[in-house]
Amino acid sequence: MRSMVFTARLDKIEEVRTFLVDGLPNEYVSLTPSVDLIIEEFLVNVVNHAYKGQPGPLEVSLRQVDFDDWPHLAVKIMDWGPPFNPFEEAPQPDLTLSLEEKSIGGLGIHLVRHMIAHNSYSRERGANTVEVWIKRP
């Protein structure tokens, strides 16, 4: 498993992204755009909501797993903000609105849900832990 702790700040997105993308095994390199979007979505949410714009710890890790008899890439994100399960508590976007009627934001978790095969959330020892599994092509 490849894991590292960063300071959750918006200017760290590229550093986190580089750490994860550089660690992708060759057979998962085609998943780089998915990993990029997932990291950006969760890092922005942690900075803006969990830490309210203040620096805080963010741990990210990457590992290969077999799930449902198929190889997957597992991306894990941990923060120490207030309890929040993005897969159950994030508001569902209203997809019936026109582009002009939609407010900015609110689509990230919706997009992530459609890119991943499985997800989990847990709250342990004061940390939010989100893990997503992306099926290997």
OpenMM code with the backbone's topology and positions (N, CA, C; nanometers):
from openmm import Vec3, app, unit

residues = "MET ARG SER MET VAL PHE THR ALA ARG LEU ASP LYS ILE GLU GLU VAL ARG THR PHE LEU VAL ASP GLY LEU PRO ASN GLU TYR VAL SER LEU THR PRO SER VAL ASP LEU ILE ILE GLU GLU PHE LEU VAL ASN VAL VAL ASN HIS ALA TYR LYS GLY GLN PRO GLY PRO LEU GLU VAL SER LEU ARG GLN VAL ASP PHE ASP ASP TRP PRO HIS LEU ALA VAL LYS ILE MET ASP TRP GLY PRO PRO PHE ASN PRO PHE GLU GLU ALA PRO GLN PRO ASP LEU THR LEU SER LEU GLU GLU LYS SER ILE GLY GLY LEU GLY ILE HIS LEU VAL ARG HIS MET ILE ALA HIS ASN SER TYR SER ARG GLU ARG GLY ALA ASN THR VAL GLU VAL TRP ILE LYS ARG PRO".split()
positions = [
    Vec3(0.0860, -0.1182, 0.0000),
    Vec3(0.0000, 0.0000, 0.0000),
    Vec3(0.0897, 0.1235, 0.0000),
    Vec3(0.0492, 0.2194, -0.0778),
    Vec3(0.1186, 0.3479, -0.0864),
    Vec3(0.0347, 0.4480, -0.0068),
    Vec3(0.0952, 0.5119, 0.0948),
    Vec3(0.0194, 0.6014, 0.1815),
    Vec3(0.1059, 0.7196, 0.2224),
    Vec3(0.0401, 0.8355, 0.2400),
    Vec3(0.1126, 0.9551, 0.2825),
    Vec3(0.0151, 1.0527, 0.3485),
    Vec3(0.0656, 1.1302, 0.4426),
    Vec3(-0.0137, 1.2338, 0.5092),
    Vec3(0.0288, 1.3684, 0.4524),
    Vec3(-0.0709, 1.4477, 0.4165),
    Vec3(-0.0502, 1.5814, 0.3618),
    Vec3(-0.1225, 1.6815, 0.4509),
    Vec3(-0.0931, 1.8088, 0.4303),
    Vec3(-0.1729, 1.9148, 0.4899),
    Vec3(-0.2842, 1.9451, 0.3907),
    Vec3(-0.4069, 1.9374, 0.4358),
    Vec3(-0.5222, 1.9606, 0.3475),
    Vec3(-0.5340, 2.1100, 0.3193),
    Vec3(-0.4855, 2.1478, 0.2021),
    Vec3(-0.4966, 2.2847, 0.1523),
    Vec3(-0.5158, 2.2755, 0.0023),
    Vec3(-0.5876, 2.3714, -0.0543),
    Vec3(-0.6148, 2.3678, -0.1976),
    Vec3(-0.4881, 2.3704, -0.2812),
    Vec3(-0.3860, 2.4386, -0.2331),
    Vec3(-0.2620, 2.4440, -0.3108),
    Vec3(-0.1833, 2.3127, -0.3044),
    Vec3(-0.2339, 2.2129, -0.2350),
    Vec3(-0.1684, 2.0818, -0.2262),
    Vec3(-0.2277, 1.9804, -0.3228),
    Vec3(-0.3315, 2.0187, -0.3978),
    Vec3(-0.3968, 1.9235, -0.4878),
    Vec3(-0.2954, 1.8592, -0.5817),
    Vec3(-0.2093, 1.9375, -0.6409),
    Vec3(-0.1133, 1.8823, -0.7369),
    Vec3(-0.0152, 1.7872, -0.6688),
    Vec3(0.0264, 1.8199, -0.5485),
    Vec3(0.1187, 1.7335, -0.4746),
    Vec3(0.0534, 1.5986, -0.4417),
    Vec3(-0.0714, 1.6020, -0.3956),
    Vec3(-0.1449, 1.4791, -0.3650),
    Vec3(-0.1659, 1.3992, -0.4929),
    Vec3(-0.2064, 1.4676, -0.5976),
    Vec3(-0.2308, 1.4022, -0.7260),
    Vec3(-0.1033, 1.3335, -0.7762),
    Vec3(0.0073, 1.4050, -0.7724),
    Vec3(0.1340, 1.3493, -0.8190),
    Vec3(0.1719, 1.2255, -0.7386),
    Vec3(0.1576, 1.2329, -0.6073),
    Vec3(0.1881, 1.1180, -0.5218),
    Vec3(0.1079, 0.9957, -0.5646),
    Vec3(-0.0223, 1.0140, -0.5854),
    Vec3(-0.1073, 0.9003, -0.6207),
    Vec3(-0.0846, 0.8530, -0.7640),
    Vec3(-0.0804, 0.9451, -0.8579),
    Vec3(-0.0661, 0.9060, -0.9985),
    Vec3(0.0700, 0.8407, -1.0224),
    Vec3(0.1755, 0.8926, -0.9587),
    Vec3(0.3075, 0.8309, -0.9734),
    Vec3(0.3101, 0.6896, -0.9154),
    Vec3(0.2182, 0.6601, -0.8249),
    Vec3(0.2128, 0.5277, -0.7643),
    Vec3(0.1216, 0.4294, -0.8348),
    Vec3(0.0580, 0.4727, -0.9424),
    Vec3(-0.0328, 0.3817, -1.0136),
    Vec3(0.0456, 0.2699, -1.0818),
    Vec3(0.0069, 0.1451, -1.0573),
    Vec3(0.0688, 0.0362, -1.1333),
    Vec3(0.0350, 0.0536, -1.2814),
    Vec3(0.1203, 0.0029, -1.3691),
    Vec3(0.1030, 0.0209, -1.5136),
    Vec3(-0.0359, -0.0156, -1.5635),
    Vec3(-0.0932, -0.1227, -1.5117),
    Vec3(-0.2239, -0.1661, -1.5607),
    Vec3(-0.3384, -0.0738, -1.5186),
    Vec3(-0.3081, 0.0251, -1.4332),
    Vec3(-0.4104, 0.1191, -1.3879),
    Vec3(-0.3888, 0.2610, -1.4409),
    Vec3(-0.2864, 0.2832, -1.5199),
    Vec3(-0.2537, 0.4179, -1.5682),
    Vec3(-0.3714, 0.4802, -1.6434),
    Vec3(-0.4498, 0.4003, -1.7118),
    Vec3(-0.5655, 0.4556, -1.7846),
    Vec3(-0.6701, 0.5141, -1.6890),
    Vec3(-0.6595, 0.4845, -1.5601),
    Vec3(-0.7532, 0.5385, -1.4608),
    Vec3(-0.7103, 0.6753, -1.4072),
    Vec3(-0.6025, 0.7302, -1.4589),
    Vec3(-0.5514, 0.8591, -1.4104),
    Vec3(-0.6589, 0.9678, -1.4078),
    Vec3(-0.7407, 0.9870, -1.5132),
    Vec3(-0.8440, 1.0912, -1.5045),
    Vec3(-0.9437, 1.0666, -1.3906),
    Vec3(-0.9771, 0.9424, -1.3655),
    Vec3(-1.0691, 0.9107, -1.2548),
    Vec3(-1.0050, 0.9427, -1.1206),
    Vec3(-0.8800, 0.9032, -1.1026),
    Vec3(-0.8088, 0.9323, -0.9780),
    Vec3(-0.7982, 1.0836, -0.9591),
    Vec3(-0.7691, 1.1564, -1.0658),
    Vec3(-0.7617, 1.3030, -1.0587),
    Vec3(-0.8919, 1.3634, -1.0063),
    Vec3(-1.0030, 1.3236, -1.0651),
    Vec3(-1.1325, 1.3797, -1.0243),
    Vec3(-1.1667, 1.3427, -0.8807),
    Vec3(-1.1423, 1.2195, -0.8442),
    Vec3(-1.1722, 1.1743, -0.7079),
    Vec3(-1.0899, 1.2524, -0.6064),
    Vec3(-0.9603, 1.2657, -0.6309),
    Vec3(-0.8747, 1.3388, -0.5374),
    Vec3(-0.9162, 1.4848, -0.5282),
    Vec3(-0.9409, 1.5468, -0.6420),
    Vec3(-0.9824, 1.6872, -0.6391),
    Vec3(-1.1131, 1.7038, -0.5621),
    Vec3(-1.2104, 1.6198, -0.5888),
    Vec3(-1.3404, 1.6308, -0.5218),
    Vec3(-1.3261, 1.6159, -0.3711),
    Vec3(-1.2586, 1.5123, -0.3278),
    Vec3(-1.2485, 1.4898, -0.1842),
    Vec3(-1.1588, 1.5907, -0.1155),
    Vec3(-1.0488, 1.6290, -0.1777),
    Vec3(-0.9608, 1.7274, -0.1150),
    Vec3(-1.0311, 1.8622, -0.1004),
    Vec3(-1.0997, 1.9071, -0.2039),
    Vec3(-1.1723, 2.0344, -0.1956),
    Vec3(-1.2796, 2.0277, -0.0864),
    Vec3(-1.3512, 1.9164, -0.0789),
    Vec3(-1.4540, 1.9023, 0.0242),
    Vec3(-1.3945, 1.8997, 0.1646),
    Vec3(-1.2819, 1.8311, 0.1823),
    Vec3(-1.2174, 1.8270, 0.3138),
    Vec3(-1.1715, 1.9666, 0.3539),
    Vec3(-1.1058, 2.0371, 0.2622),
    Vec3(-1.0566, 2.1725, 0.2931),
    Vec3(-1.1732, 2.2650, 0.3264),
    Vec3(-1.2755, 2.2652, 0.2417),
    Vec3(-1.3854, 2.3616, 0.2578),
    Vec3(-1.4839, 2.3260, 0.3679),
    Vec3(-1.5090, 2.1986, 0.3895),
    Vec3(-1.6138, 2.1594, 0.4834),
    Vec3(-1.5592, 2.0989, 0.6130),
    Vec3(-1.4693, 2.0017, 0.6027),
    Vec3(-1.4177, 1.9380, 0.7251),
    Vec3(-1.3321, 2.0353, 0.8055),
    Vec3(-1.2446, 2.1099, 0.7368),
    Vec3(-1.1533, 2.1997, 0.8068),
    Vec3(-1.1882, 2.3471, 0.7899),
    Vec3(-1.2963, 2.3763, 0.7213),
    Vec3(-1.3459, 2.5136, 0.7051),
    Vec3(-1.2368, 2.6111, 0.6592),
    Vec3(-1.1540, 2.5659, 0.5637),
    Vec3(-1.0499, 2.6514, 0.5071),
    Vec3(-0.9202, 2.6556, 0.5850),
    Vec3(-0.9175, 2.5946, 0.7031),
    Vec3(-0.7963, 2.5908, 0.7840),
    Vec3(-0.7163, 2.4650, 0.7507),
    Vec3(-0.5839, 2.4690, 0.7623),
    Vec3(-0.5043, 2.3491, 0.7353),
    Vec3(-0.5370, 2.2382, 0.8340),
    Vec3(-0.5331, 2.1172, 0.7874),
    Vec3(-0.5557, 2.0002, 0.8708),
    Vec3(-0.4967, 1.8787, 0.8026),
    Vec3(-0.4820, 1.7685, 0.8752),
    Vec3(-0.4211, 1.6499, 0.8154),
    Vec3(-0.5146, 1.5787, 0.7180),
    Vec3(-0.4547, 1.5256, 0.6147),
    Vec3(-0.5253, 1.4476, 0.5129),
    Vec3(-0.4349, 1.3297, 0.4785),
    Vec3(-0.4843, 1.2109, 0.5001),
    Vec3(-0.4067, 1.0923, 0.4646),
    Vec3(-0.4688, 1.0285, 0.3418),
    Vec3(-0.3864, 0.9976, 0.2442),
    Vec3(-0.4346, 0.9312, 0.1238),
    Vec3(-0.3522, 0.8048, 0.1024),
    Vec3(-0.4182, 0.7032, 0.0513),
    Vec3(-0.3465, 0.5803, 0.0205),
    Vec3(-0.4068, 0.5146, -0.1013),
    Vec3(-0.3277, 0.4277, -0.1572),
    Vec3(-0.3614, 0.3623, -0.2822),
    Vec3(-0.3189, 0.2169, -0.2693),
    Vec3(-0.4054, 0.1260, -0.3122),
    Vec3(-0.3674, -0.0155, -0.3112),
    Vec3(-0.4476, -0.0905, -0.4164),
    Vec3(-0.3957, -0.2046, -0.4541),
    Vec3(-0.4661, -0.2922, -0.5470),
    Vec3(-0.5418, -0.3959, -0.4650),
    Vec3(-0.6652, -0.4218, -0.5021),
    Vec3(-0.7461, -0.5233, -0.4334),
    Vec3(-0.8229, -0.6042, -0.5370),
    Vec3(-0.8582, -0.7245, -0.4981),
    Vec3(-0.9522, -0.8032, -0.5780),
    Vec3(-1.0871, -0.7902, -0.5095),
    Vec3(-1.1859, -0.7518, -0.5856),
    Vec3(-1.3208, -0.7315, -0.5328),
    Vec3(-1.4163, -0.7883, -0.6357),
    Vec3(-1.5097, -0.8691, -0.5929),
    Vec3(-1.6021, -0.9334, -0.6862),
    Vec3(-1.5265, -1.0084, -0.7953),
    Vec3(-1.4177, -1.0744, -0.7561),
    Vec3(-1.3358, -1.1538, -0.8480),
    Vec3(-1.2774, -1.0729, -0.9633),
    Vec3(-1.2493, -0.9446, -0.9383),
    Vec3(-1.1889, -0.8613, -1.0422),
    Vec3(-1.0919, -0.7633, -0.9747),
    Vec3(-0.9798, -0.7306, -1.0394),
    Vec3(-0.8857, -0.6343, -0.9816),
    Vec3(-0.9457, -0.4927, -0.9784),
    Vec3(-0.9224, -0.4240, -0.8684),
    Vec3(-0.9667, -0.2864, -0.8494),
    Vec3(-0.8524, -0.2039, -0.7916),
    Vec3(-0.8608, -0.0762, -0.8132),
    Vec3(-0.7725, 0.0193, -0.7487),
    Vec3(-0.8513, 0.0806, -0.6334),
    Vec3(-0.7982, 0.0708, -0.5128),
    Vec3(-0.8644, 0.1279, -0.3954),
    Vec3(-0.7943, 0.2576, -0.3574),
    Vec3(-0.8715, 0.3654, -0.3484),
    Vec3(-0.8209, 0.4958, -0.3062),
    Vec3(-0.8868, 0.5273, -0.1726),
    Vec3(-0.8049, 0.5529, -0.0712),
    Vec3(-0.8564, 0.5815, 0.0634),
    Vec3(-0.8175, 0.7227, 0.1024),
    Vec3(-0.9134, 0.7963, 0.1571),
    Vec3(-0.8930, 0.9341, 0.2008),
    Vec3(-0.9400, 0.9447, 0.3452),
    Vec3(-0.8531, 0.9977, 0.4317),
    Vec3(-0.8884, 1.0149, 0.5731),
    Vec3(-0.8719, 1.1609, 0.6136),
    Vec3(-0.9689, 1.2097, 0.6916),
    Vec3(-0.9567, 1.3432, 0.7510),
    Vec3(-1.0086, 1.3372, 0.8936),
    Vec3(-0.9745, 1.4389, 0.9718),
    Vec3(-1.0116, 1.4420, 1.1128),
    Vec3(-1.1084, 1.5559, 1.1413),
    Vec3(-1.1953, 1.5845, 1.0457),
    Vec3(-1.3002, 1.6844, 1.0639),
    Vec3(-1.4210, 1.6209, 1.1317),
    Vec3(-1.5315, 1.6952, 1.1414),
    Vec3(-1.6545, 1.6402, 1.2003),
    Vec3(-1.7030, 1.5203, 1.1186),
    Vec3(-1.7763, 1.4286, 1.1819),
    Vec3(-1.8278, 1.3119, 1.1101),
    Vec3(-1.9096, 1.3546, 0.9876),
    Vec3(-1.8822, 1.2913, 0.8738),
    Vec3(-1.9567, 1.3206, 0.7522),
    Vec3(-1.9364, 1.2077, 0.6520),
    Vec3(-2.0458, 1.1430, 0.6151),
    Vec3(-2.0435, 1.0382, 0.5132),
    Vec3(-2.0912, 1.1008, 0.3823),
    Vec3(-2.0004, 1.1293, 0.2903),
    Vec3(-2.0405, 1.1994, 0.1675),
    Vec3(-2.1361, 1.1181, 0.0806),
    Vec3(-2.1331, 0.9869, 0.0921),
    Vec3(-2.2190, 0.9043, 0.0076),
    Vec3(-2.3621, 0.8976, 0.0582),
    Vec3(-2.3840, 0.9337, 0.1842),
    Vec3(-2.5198, 0.9360, 0.2382),
    Vec3(-2.5674, 1.0764, 0.2739),
    Vec3(-2.4750, 1.1656, 0.3077),
    Vec3(-2.5145, 1.2965, 0.3583),
    Vec3(-2.5015, 1.4109, 0.2580),
    Vec3(-2.4246, 1.3920, 0.1529),
    Vec3(-2.4128, 1.4986, 0.0527),
    Vec3(-2.5463, 1.5132, -0.0191),
    Vec3(-2.5919, 1.6351, -0.0389),
    Vec3(-2.7207, 1.6536, -0.1063),
    Vec3(-2.7168, 1.6021, -0.2497),
    Vec3(-2.8268, 1.5440, -0.2932),
    Vec3(-2.8394, 1.4980, -0.4313),
    Vec3(-2.8636, 1.6188, -0.5205),
    Vec3(-2.7914, 1.6291, -0.6312),
    Vec3(-2.8142, 1.7427, -0.7207),
    Vec3(-2.9456, 1.7266, -0.7963),
    Vec3(-3.0072, 1.8372, -0.8281),
    Vec3(-3.1301, 1.8352, -0.9083),
    Vec3(-3.0886, 1.8354, -1.0551),
    Vec3(-3.0935, 1.7197, -1.1163),
    Vec3(-3.0481, 1.7047, -1.2547),
    Vec3(-3.1533, 1.7482, -1.3555),
    Vec3(-3.2692, 1.7902, -1.3069),
    Vec3(-3.3739, 1.8361, -1.3986),
    Vec3(-3.3585, 1.9843, -1.4330),
    Vec3(-3.2770, 2.0558, -1.3562),
    Vec3(-3.2581, 2.1991, -1.3812),
    Vec3(-3.1733, 2.2210, -1.5057),
    Vec3(-3.1974, 2.3307, -1.5745),
    Vec3(-3.1136, 2.3669, -1.6889),
    Vec3(-2.9787, 2.4156, -1.6372),
    Vec3(-2.8817, 2.4254, -1.7247),
    Vec3(-2.7484, 2.4707, -1.6873),
    Vec3(-2.7533, 2.6100, -1.6243),
    Vec3(-2.8379, 2.6948, -1.6766),
    Vec3(-2.8496, 2.8310, -1.6239),
    Vec3(-2.9109, 2.8327, -1.4836),
    Vec3(-2.9963, 2.7369, -1.4530),
    Vec3(-3.0636, 2.7324, -1.3235),
    Vec3(-2.9799, 2.6668, -1.2139),
    Vec3(-2.8809, 2.5881, -1.2515),
    Vec3(-2.8013, 2.5150, -1.1538),
    Vec3(-2.7060, 2.6086, -1.0820),
    Vec3(-2.6868, 2.5804, -0.9532),
    Vec3(-2.5868, 2.6555, -0.8779),
    Vec3(-2.4514, 2.5886, -0.8990),
    Vec3(-2.3469, 2.6623, -0.8711),
    Vec3(-2.2121, 2.6090, -0.8859),
    Vec3(-2.1884, 2.5085, -0.7745),
    Vec3(-2.1294, 2.3965, -0.8111),
    Vec3(-2.0982, 2.2933, -0.7126),
    Vec3(-2.2107, 2.1923, -0.6984),
    Vec3(-2.1843, 2.0921, -0.6175),
    Vec3(-2.2866, 1.9935, -0.5863),
    Vec3(-2.2901, 1.8715, -0.6766),
    Vec3(-2.2067, 1.8691, -0.7800),
    Vec3(-2.2080, 1.7541, -0.8709),
    Vec3(-2.0933, 1.6564, -0.8453),
    Vec3(-1.9956, 1.6940, -0.7660),
    Vec3(-1.8748, 1.6137, -0.7490),
    Vec3(-1.9002, 1.4730, -0.6991),
    Vec3(-1.9686, 1.4594, -0.5872),
    Vec3(-1.9952, 1.3264, -0.5315),
    Vec3(-2.0836, 1.2477, -0.6279),
    Vec3(-2.1772, 1.3156, -0.6928),
    Vec3(-2.2627, 1.2498, -0.7918),
    Vec3(-2.1766, 1.1895, -0.9039),
    Vec3(-2.0800, 1.2639, -0.9539),
    Vec3(-1.9914, 1.2141, -1.0587),
    Vec3(-1.9050, 1.0989, -1.0084),
    Vec3(-1.8515, 1.1135, -0.8880),
    Vec3(-1.7673, 1.0078, -0.8306),
    Vec3(-1.8464, 0.8781, -0.8197),
    Vec3(-1.9703, 0.8867, -0.7738),
    Vec3(-2.0541, 0.7659, -0.7609),
    Vec3(-2.0650, 0.6893, -0.8925),
    Vec3(-2.0666, 0.7610, -1.0030),
    Vec3(-2.0824, 0.6970, -1.1335),
    Vec3(-1.9499, 0.6480, -1.1931),
    Vec3(-1.8396, 0.6795, -1.1286),
    Vec3(-1.7083, 0.6381, -1.1781),
    Vec3(-1.6530, 0.5174, -1.1032),
    Vec3(-1.7105, 0.4879, -0.9886),
    Vec3(-1.6524, 0.3851, -0.9029),
    Vec3(-1.7409, 0.2605, -0.9005),
    Vec3(-1.6786, 0.1509, -0.8611),
    Vec3(-1.7528, 0.0252, -0.8500),
    Vec3(-1.8128, 0.0082, -0.7110),
    Vec3(-1.7395, 0.0510, -0.6086),
    Vec3(-1.7835, 0.0349, -0.4698),
    Vec3(-1.7275, 0.1505, -0.3872),
    Vec3(-1.7904, 0.1725, -0.2695),
    Vec3(-1.7389, 0.2733, -0.1773),
    Vec3(-1.7684, 0.2313, -0.0350),
    Vec3(-1.6951, 0.2904, 0.0577),
    Vec3(-1.7239, 0.2685, 0.1992),
    Vec3(-1.6907, 0.3957, 0.2760),
    Vec3(-1.7582, 0.4104, 0.3884),
    Vec3(-1.7300, 0.5210, 0.4809),
    Vec3(-1.7262, 0.4609, 0.6204),
    Vec3(-1.6304, 0.5066, 0.7009),
    Vec3(-1.6293, 0.4691, 0.8418),
    Vec3(-1.5761, 0.5863, 0.9235),
    Vec3(-1.6116, 0.5850, 1.0490),
    Vec3(-1.5637, 0.6863, 1.1436),
    Vec3(-1.4967, 0.6090, 1.2560),
    Vec3(-1.3643, 0.6187, 1.2626),
    Vec3(-1.2898, 0.5466, 1.3638),
    Vec3(-1.1815, 0.6343, 1.4216),
    Vec3(-1.1667, 0.6314, 1.5526),
    Vec3(-1.0641, 0.7076, 1.6235),
    Vec3(-1.0613, 0.8544, 1.5827),
    Vec3(-1.1802, 0.9113, 1.5632),
    Vec3(-1.1914, 1.0534, 1.5303),
    Vec3(-1.1674, 1.0880, 1.3853),
    Vec3(-1.1559, 0.9884, 1.2983),
    Vec3(-1.1263, 1.0153, 1.1570),
    Vec3(-1.2398, 0.9686, 1.0666),
    Vec3(-1.2681, 1.0498, 0.9659),
    Vec3(-1.3554, 1.0078, 0.8559),
    Vec3(-1.2684, 0.9301, 0.7589),
    Vec3(-1.3117, 0.8119, 0.7221),
    Vec3(-1.2379, 0.7323, 0.6241),
    Vec3(-1.3309, 0.6967, 0.5109),
    Vec3(-1.2945, 0.7428, 0.3915),
    Vec3(-1.3685, 0.7128, 0.2698),
    Vec3(-1.2778, 0.6281, 0.1826),
    Vec3(-1.3308, 0.5186, 0.1324),
    Vec3(-1.2542, 0.4374, 0.0401),
    Vec3(-1.3417, 0.4096, -0.0824),
    Vec3(-1.2823, 0.4266, -0.1978),
    Vec3(-1.3523, 0.3992, -0.3231),
    Vec3(-1.2711, 0.2981, -0.4031),
    Vec3(-1.3429, 0.2106, -0.4731),
    Vec3(-1.2787, 0.1095, -0.5550),
    Vec3(-1.3163, 0.1354, -0.7008),
    Vec3(-1.2125, 0.1436, -0.7827),
    Vec3(-1.2296, 0.1668, -0.9257),
    Vec3(-1.1904, 0.0380, -0.9974),
    Vec3(-1.2813, -0.0136, -1.0752),
    Vec3(-1.2572, -0.1399, -1.1451),
    Vec3(-1.1475, -0.1234, -1.2503),
    Vec3(-1.0532, -0.2175, -1.2527),
    Vec3(-0.9480, -0.2130, -1.3552),
    Vec3(-1.0096, -0.2392, -1.4918),
    Vec3(-0.9703, -0.1601, -1.5907),
    Vec3(-1.0247, -0.1792, -1.7250),
    Vec3(-0.9868, -0.3155, -1.7821),
] * unit.nanometer
topology = app.Topology()
chain = topology.addChain("A")
for resn in residues:
    res = topology.addResidue(resn, chain)
    for name in ("N", "CA", "C"):
        topology.addAtom(name, app.Element.getBySymbol(name[0]), res)
